[in-house]
Amino acid sequence: MGLTRTSPIRTCVATRQRHPDSELLRMVVCPQDGRRIVPDPHRTAPGRGAWITPDLAAWELAEKRRAIPRALKVPVDTDTSEVRVFLERLAASPGVRGTEQKQGKKTEH
């Protein structure tokens, strides 16, 4: 009998909905300077991570609620613009979603 491995379930900081981690984008505080929040599509960066539904509406909601800095336990004025740029690029790439963009995988609809 083989065990099936399931993807860990994470909660989006914006919508508070739960999804498999493969459907969300992980964000971390930049390890080099600690002043920026950056996307971590490969989910390999060290440190505390926060998860968000990979679309601009979720990012805007998270910004409005100040959910990203709160989840990462950093000051509210920490720069999140790199996450927004990543999500804008993701939105401009039809057929690609979540962390699959950086991994080179296309989704089938």
SEMARMAR-687803 format. One record per residue (C-alpha): z negated, x, y negated; residue in three letters. Coordinates in steps of 0.25 Angstrom, whole numbers, plus 5000, padded with zeros to 4 digits. Layout:
BEGIN
ZXYAla/...
REM end
This chain:
BEGIN
500050005000Met/500450064987Gly/499750034974Leu/500649984962Thr/500350044949Arg/500249954938Thr/500449994923Ser/499150004915Pro/498949884906Ile/498749914891Arg/498449824879Thr/499349824867Cys/498549854854Val/499349754846Ala/499549634855Thr/498349654864Arg/499249614876Gln/499149694889Arg/500349764895His/500649874905Pro/500650004897Asp/502150024900Ser/502449904891Glu/501649964879Leu/501750084870Leu/500550184870Arg/500150244857Met/499250354854Val/498650434843Val/499550564841Cys/498850674848Pro/499350774838Gln/498750724825Asp/497950594828Gly/498550524816Arg/499650454822Arg/499850354833Ile/501050374842Val/501750304853Pro/501550364867Asp/502650294875Pro/502350394887His/500950354887Arg/500550504889Thr/499850544875Ala/498450574876Pro/497350494870Gly/497050344867Arg/498250254868Gly/498550114862Ala/499650024868Trp/500549934860Ile/501649844864Thr/502949924860Pro/503449834849Asp/503349834834Leu/502649704833Ala/501549754841Ala/501449884833Trp/501349794820Glu/500249714826Leu/499449834830Ala/499649894816Glu/499149764810Lys/497949764819Arg/497749914818Arg/497649904833Ala/498350044836Ile/497350134828Pro/496150044833Arg/496650064848Ala/496850214846Leu/495550224838Lys/496150294826Val/496150264811Pro/496950144807Val/497850234798Asp/498350314810Thr/499850314809Asp/500550224820Thr/502050234814Ser/502550314826Glu/502150204835Val/502950104826Arg/504150194826Val/504150204841Phe/504050054842Leu/505250034832Glu/506050134840Arg/505650054853Leu/506049924846Ala/507449984843Ala/507650014857Ser/508049884864Pro/507749884879Gly/506649984878Val/505149944878Arg/503750004878Gly/503550144883Thr/504850144890Glu/505650194878Gln/505150334879Lys/505250334894Gln/506750304893Gly/506550174901Lys/507350044897Lys/506849914901Thr/507649804908Glu/507749664903His/
REM end
